[in-house]
Amino acid sequence: MMKKLILILSVLSVGMTVSAADSYLKKNDVILTLGDSISAMKFYQKQMEDVLAAVYPDAGIKVYDFGSGGKSSSSGLGQLQAGLSKKPTMVLCMFGVNDTVWSSAGADKKAASFKANIKKVIEKCQELKIPIFLLRETHISHTAAKSDGWQDGVNKCLLTIFKAQDELAAEMKVPVIDVYGYYKSELAKAGKADVKYEFTPDVVHPTQPGHAAMATEVMRALGTGLPLATGDRGPIHLKTSPMSFEIQSANGTATAKDLVEVTIKIKSPKAEDAELGLAFVGGHLTTKTKLKAGEQSVSFKVPLAKLPKRWDHTPLYFYIKTADGFSGGHALFAYSKMASLPYAPANDKLFPHAGKAKAPVSNVKLSKKGKVVSISFDWNDELIVRGPATTKHKFGMKINGPLDLNKRDAQLCDALEFMLDLRKNEGIGRQTADTESNPKGILRVGVCYDKDGKIFIMSLPEVKATIKNVKDKSYLLTIETADESLDFSFTFSVTDSKKYGSGVQYKHTGNAHVSKEAMNFIRFSTKPGIFYRVGY
């Protein structure tokens, strides 16, 4: 029997433009993106391509990135020239953060240099008659909470650069898409849901939730959801006026053999003669309906086999069309495919996100009986780098043991770390800023060899764990949980060191910056399905 997921949309302010003509987009458009490492991550471009494929399934719109890590606006012209091989029909140019040179000093001089560099990019595009859009890049931040003095200084310099970009855009009649503004407004909403919610764990590079905001603002500006232009391109939607919606965060699990039916409840403060469109996960799903006053439900089905990844964050992009207006926005949708117990990942797929060499861990198996989780594994490392009796946290705190269980990245010695996520509250699934600590509900156990060469475990104070050597290099770790429920998640990582203080980390899921983010864990169920979260 197919279960329904009920996702509640309450009120989100989104923009209305003055005209609902055709989209700026055309069939077979080729969008070229230029920029620094934020662009080079290719997250927002992939999200755009997925949503565009959902809204316009036969349009063949492509997005190609030629951004490069560490680059500033001085590389823009070179990136453009390299990207001309793709025969772009429009260009998105986004620089700024690296042009600050990470300080507040000399902002006016930096802005002048930026302006001169971007002018060359615009001139080349105009020479080739390729439409170009300038994007205001995202700012330096961890969360929506108060930033420190260094961040404030860099961001002030960035705003000076933006001012120069706006002046140049006005002079050369080039549109500016305010990615920065929409990104900040979405981060503020996330901060209201959870003060520790973050888009940028390293203060610079956004994770998928941040990129979802970036992708959405670009798509809204291009009129994604309006009919594709067949002659002249439609208007660009830059200036907005408010139209009310609210999106309420929700999370849970849904199981089904092939399809999960998703029902979204939408509240509208008044009747509108409007069409509402939704573009969903991975470009596979889209739906349209008439917007009504009050509450209404919109249902569509998620084909589990077609979800593009085991887990992901993606924009649930929505647009609203009226006779004289257009609006676009998004709700963040996160999902994780569920696995069954006992769990035994294939050895060749243990570490898909890290490490260039083969990790020294294999044959990992997890099961649960009653309240006890059992994890067996083989650890065969030719060079064992042992841990000292004490170590230090990177902020100088002394730790009575060889492992720092607050670290998000690799340990200083050879180590295995196992984490069980038992969280059941409304915050599960959020991308929290607790990357240097352990959110309540995470059971974390570290395994290493002590200075005498004996197997040694460290765990958080509330964790009851034991380990034994079953035979040769085979071990069995047991962790006691609070109840017999299968409603939990699991992940682990391995640090393989060549010498103390320098090691490579292998992760079973996720990536180095969001190790305790719930979607990165393997979540278990007796039936196939997804664990999901909508909104912040």
N, C-alpha and C positions, 0 to 999 in steps of 0.2 A: 504494500500500500504506500503510495507516494505521500510524503508529508509536506506541509506547506511551511515556508519561512515567511513570517510576517515582519516586514521592515517598515518602521513608522517614519514618514516624512512629516515633520512639523514645520517651523517657519525660517527660511533662509532668505536674506536680502540678495537679490540678483538684479542684473541690470536690464533696463529697457532702452532700446535705441529708437530713433525717430522714424525709421522706415523698415518695412518688412519686405523688401524686394528680393531679388535673387541673392544667393550666397556670393561672396567674393571668389569662392573656389570654382574650378572647372574640372571636367572629366580629364583624367590623365595628367593632372598637375604634378609637377616634380618640385618639391620643397627642399631647399638647401639650407642647412643650419651651420652657422659659423660661431665660434666662441672658444672658451677655455675648457678647463676640466669639467665644469658643470654641464656643458654641452657634450663633451666627450663621453660622459657616462651613458648617453643615449637613452636615458629613461623617458624623458618627456617626449622625445621624438617617437619612441615605440608606442607610448600611450596615445599620442596623436594618431599615429597610423592605424592602431587598433580601433579607436573610436570612429575615425573616418571610414574605415572598412565596414563598420556596423551601420553607420548612417547612410553611406553611399556604397553599397556592396559591389556595384558593377563599375565604379568610377576609376579604379586603378590608380588612386592617388598615392604617391610614394614620398617618403621623407628620408633624406640622406644627410648624415652629419659629417662635417669636415673640421669640427672643433678639435683642439689638442690641449692636453693638460699642461698647466704652467704658462700658457701663452697669454699675451695681452693684446690690446687693439692693434699693435704694430704688426701682428701676424694676420690680420683680417684680410688684407688684399691677397696675400699668398694663399690663404685658405680658399678664397673665392676663385682664384685662378685654377687651383687644383680641382675644385668642385665643378667647374664648367664642363668637364667630361660627362657629367650626368645630365647635361642639357636642362638646367633648372628653369622653371617658369616663375619662381619667386624665391626670395632669399630672406631668411631670418637671421639677423646679426645681433649677438648678445655678448658684450664685453663689459668690463667695469671693475670687477673685484680685484683682479690682478693688477690693474692700472693704478690702484691705490698704493701699491707696493707695501701694503700692510701697515701703513702709518697715516697719521693725520697731517704730517708735515708736507709743505709745498703743494697743497691741494690745487691752487689755481694753475700752477705750472703743469701739474699732472693732467688737469682737465684740458688745458690748451693742447698738449701733446695728443691726448685721446681724440680731441675734436679733429685735429689734422689727420690722424690715422683713419678715422671713420669716414672722413670726407673722401679719401681716396677710394674706399670701398663703394661709397654711394656713386661717385663719378663713374667708376667702371660699370656698375649696374645700369646707370642711366645711359651710358654709351651703348650698352648691349640691349637696352630696352627691356631689362628684367626688373620687375617690381621688387623693391626692397623694403623691409620693415625693420626698424630698430627696436630692440627689446630692452626694457629696464631690468637689469640683472637682480637676482636675489641678494639680500643683505647678509651681514655677518651676525650670527645669533646662535644660541642654543635653544632657548625656549622663548615664549612670549613674555616671560618675567623680565625684570630689570636687568640690563646687561652691565658689563664692567666698563671701566674707563677706556681700555684699549679698544674694545668693540665699538663703543660710542665714537671714538676718534676716527676709526677706519670708516664707519658708516657715514660720518659727517663728510669725510673726503669723497665717499661714493656719491653722496647727494650733490656735491659740487660738480662731479663728473656728469651726473645726470642732467644738471642744469645746462652744461655745455652741450650735451647731446640734444637736449630739447631745442636749444638755440640753433644748432646745426640743422636739425630736422625742419624747423620753421623756414630757415633760409633756403633749403633745397627741396622743400615740399615733400618730405618723406614722413610717413606715419610712424608714431611711437606707440608700441603696445606696452601698457603698464603692468608687466608681469610682477614687478616688485610690489606694487600696491595690492594686487589680488593675493599674492603670496603672504604678505603681512596680515591681511585681513583674515585669511584662512588659518594662519598660525595663531592669531588672537582667539578665534573660535575654538581651536584645539586646546589652547591654554585655559579657556573657561571650562572645558570638559575635564581637563587634568592639567594642573599647573606644571607638571613635569613633562608634558607632551613636547616632543621636539621634532623638528624637520631636519636638523643638521647636527648629528652627533659630534662632528669635528668642527663645528661652527661655520663651515664653508660649504660642504658638499651635501646637498639635500638627498634624503632617502626617497623612496617611492611616494610617500604622502606629499612631500614638498614638490616633487616633479609633477604629481597629479594636478596640483594647483597651477603650476606653470603651463602645463598642456592645456588645461581648461580655459585659461584666459586667452591664449593664442587662438584656440578654436572658436571661442565666443566672438573675438574680434573679427575673425574671418567669416562669421555668419554660418557656422556649422549647424545644420538642421534646416536651413532654407534651401530651396531648389538650386541645384548647380546652375551657374551661369552658362548660357549657350552663346551669347553674344558678348556685349560689354560686361565686365565684371560688376557684381553688385557692390553696395557701399561697404566701407569698413566701419565696424561698430566699436568706436573708441569711447565716446562719452555715454554715460549711463544715467538713468534716473531710477528710483527704487520701485520694485514690485515685490510683494511679500510672499515668502514661503518659510517654512521651518523644517529642519531635518533633525530628528531625534536619533541619537546613537542607539544601536541595538546590537546584540551579539547572541550567538547560540550555535546549535548544531542542527543539521538536517540530513536525514538519510534517505536513500532511494537507490534502486538498482542501477538505473540509467539516467533518469531525469529528476531534478529537484525543482519543484514549482515554487517560485518566489512571488509573493504578493506584497506589493508596496502600497501603503496607505498614504494618501496625499490630502493635505488640508489646504484649502484655498479660502481666503477671507471673503471673496465675493465672486459672483458669476462672471466668467469671462468667455467671450466667443473666441476660444483659443485652442490650438492644437498643442498637446504636450508630447514630446518625444523623449525616449530614454535609450541611450546606447550603453551596452553593458559589457561584461568581462571579456577581454581578449578579442573583441570585434566579432564575436559569434552571435550576439543577441541584440535585438532592437525591438522596440514596440512604440506604437503611437496611439493616442486616445484623445478625446475631447475633454478639456478641462472644465470641471463643474464647480459650483459653489459648495462650500462645506467639505465633507470628507468623502473620498472615493478610493477605490482599490484598483490597482493595475497589476495584472499577473503575467508572468512569462516563465519559461522553463530553462533551467541551467543543465545542459548536457555535460555530465561529469567527465566523460572521455575527451571532450573538446576544450576543457580548461587548459590553457597553454602551459602552465607550470604546476608543480606540486603545491606551491604557495605563491601568493602575489598580492600586491596592493594595486588597485587600478581605479581610475575615476569612473564613477557612475555618472556619466555626462547626461544632462538634461537640457532641453531647449523648449521654449514656448513661443509660438507664433500667433499673432493676432492680425487683424486687418491692417493695422498701422504700427505694429511694434514687434520687436524680437528680443528675446532674453535667453541667456545661457548660464549655466553653473554646473556644479557637481557635488556629489556626496562621495566620500572616499569609501570604496568597497574593498575589504580584505577577506581573503579566504585561504583555507588550508585543507587539502584533501586528507581524509582520515584513513588510518591503517588499522589492521586487526592484530590481535595478540594470538599466539606469540609472534614477536617481531624479530626478523632476522634479515637485515639488509644484505644484498649481495656484496661480496668483498670488493668487487671492482667499482662499486658505486658508493662506497663508504664516505668518500670525501670529495664531493663534486665542486666545492667552493674554495679550496685552498690547496697549498702544498704542491710543489712540482715533482717531487720524488714520491715513491711509495711509502705510505705511513707504516710504522711497525706494529700496527694493531689490526687484527682480523677476527673473523668468526664471532662477531658480536651478536648476542641473542638476548632478548628481553622477554620476560613473562611476569605474570602476577598471580599469586595465590593468596586469597584472603586479603590481608592488609600489607603483605610483603611483596615488593618488587625484586625480582632476581635478574641480575645482569651478568652473563658469562662472556668472556673474551679471551683471546690469545694476545699476549704482548711479547713480541720477539724482537728485541732491540740489540744489535750487536755492540753498540756503544752506549752504556748506561751513564748518563750524567746525573749524579746524585744531588739531592738538595741539602742545604746546611740545616743546623738545628734551629736557626732563626733567620728571618729575612725582613725586608723592609718594603712597605707600600711606597709607590712612587712619590707620595707626598711626605715621606719620611717616617711614617708610623711603624713602630717595631711590631713584628708578627712572630708569635711563638710557634714556629713551624716553618717548613720549607716552601709552603705554598701561600699565595695571596688569593683568597677566595673572593675578593672584591674586584680582581682584575677582569677586564673584558677581553683582553688579548692574551698572547702566549705567556706561560710561566717562565721562570728563569732556569728551571731544570726540566728533565724529562718528566712528563706528567700526563695523566688522563683526568678529565673532568666530566662528571655526569650530572645532569640537571633534570629534575622532575618538576613540572609546572602543575601545581594543584589548585591554581586560582580559579574561583568560580564566581567572583563578584563582577559587577558591571564594567570594571576596568580591563578585563581580560581582552587581549587583542590590540591594546593601544601601544603605540610606539613611544614608550616612556623614556625619560631622561635618566633613568636609574642605571646607566651603563657603567657606573663605577661603584655600584652596590648591588644588593639583591632584593628585589621587590618581595614583599610578604607573600608567601605561598610558593616560593621557589625553594626546593630542596636541592642543595648543591654539595657534591662530594668530590674531593680531589684524591687521586691516587698517585704516589710516587715512590721512589726508593730513598730511604734515609741515608745518613752519612756512613752507616755500617753495612749498607747494601741490602737491608731488609725492606720488604713491601710495607708501605706506610699509608694510612688514610687520614685525611683531614676533612672535616665537614662543618657546616654551620651549626651553632649550638643546639638548635632544635631538632637536628637530624640524628636519627638512630641508624647507624650503618655498620656493617661488618664485612670483612673480606677474608678469603682463604685461598691458598694455593692448591688447586685441585690436582694438577700434575704438571711437572716441568714448567712450561711458560703459560699455562692455562689458569685462569682465576675466576672466582665467583664472588660477586659483590651483591649484598642484600641491603635493601633500604626499606624501613618501615614507614608506611603512610598512615593517615588518620582513619581511613575507612576502606571498605572493599570495593569501592566504585572503580569502574574503568575510565571515569571521566578525568583523565590526566594526559599530560604531554611529556615528551622525552627528547632530549638531544645530548650530544657529548662532543668533546673536542680532545685533540691530542697535541701535546707539545713535544717535538722531537729536536733535542738540542745536540749540537756538536761540541759545545763547551758551555760552561755555566754562564748564564746571562744572555745567550744568543741562541734562539731556537725558531723553528718553523712551526706554525700552528695549522693543524688540519681540523676542519669543522665538518661535522656530519650534515648540518643544515645551516642556512643563514650566511652571514658574513661577519667580518671582524668587528664592525661598528654597532651591530644590533643583536648581540648574542642572546639577550634575554627577552627579545621581542617575541610575543606569543605565537605569531604566525610562523616563526622559524622552527618551532618545535614540531615533532611528529605527534599528532593527536590520535587517540585510539578510540575505537568503537567496534561493536560486534557486527555492524553493517556498514557498507560503503556510503560515503556522503562527504559533506564539507562542514568544517567549522568556519564560521563567518563573523564579520563585523561590518556594519554600515555606519558611516559617519565617524566622528572623533570620539 
